[in-house]
């Protein structure tokens, strides 16, 4: 990388465009979460369950995110894999107040991580939002992490944040982490 390119990157003039997948079981809060990340004037006032997928855009620290908000109903989960090849990050959303469905969420996460297009990406960041933390009886981020078996993910960077997609609480921390991981990944690719 040339001196001018490095200087532009340090000063933030290099705008990056990345694709992220937003996946998780139905009713976990994926669409509400993505809606909170958009600028105020672009936010929807009413969120309906996603059928298939929606494409939304938001920005963070000179990185333009195209978020593929994937439906979480069982019959639509097969669509997720059609987007694995072209993604630079994954946001996995879990309803932390629904302990019974954490086993299903864990199975879906394991299947995702085992897919050839995901397995082959060494520095693909996985951000997990333990959403609905405001609901009485919700599990903590540590409990959700243990239930999902996140500690077993040793070949990819991952991070978990407790969140409330309705208010936006916890979202910025997670997106900051994801942005930094994607920037590191891009630098690794450019230097290899």
Secondary structure as GFF3:
##gff-version 3
##sequence-region A 1 192
A	DSSP	alpha_helix	3	11	.	.	.	ID=ss1
A	DSSP	beta_strand	16	23	.	.	.	ID=ss2
A	DSSP	alpha_helix	30	37	.	.	.	ID=ss3
A	DSSP	three_ten_helix	40	42	.	.	.	ID=ss4
A	DSSP	beta_strand	53	60	.	.	.	ID=ss5
A	DSSP	beta_strand	63	70	.	.	.	ID=ss6
A	DSSP	three_ten_helix	74	83	.	.	.	ID=ss7
A	DSSP	beta_strand	89	95	.	.	.	ID=ss8
A	DSSP	three_ten_helix	99	101	.	.	.	ID=ss9
A	DSSP	alpha_helix	102	114	.	.	.	ID=ss10
A	DSSP	alpha_helix	116	119	.	.	.	ID=ss11
A	DSSP	beta_strand	125	131	.	.	.	ID=ss12
A	DSSP	alpha_helix	141	148	.	.	.	ID=ss13
A	DSSP	three_ten_helix	150	152	.	.	.	ID=ss14
A	DSSP	beta_strand	158	162	.	.	.	ID=ss15
A	DSSP	alpha_helix	171	191	.	.	.	ID=ss16
###
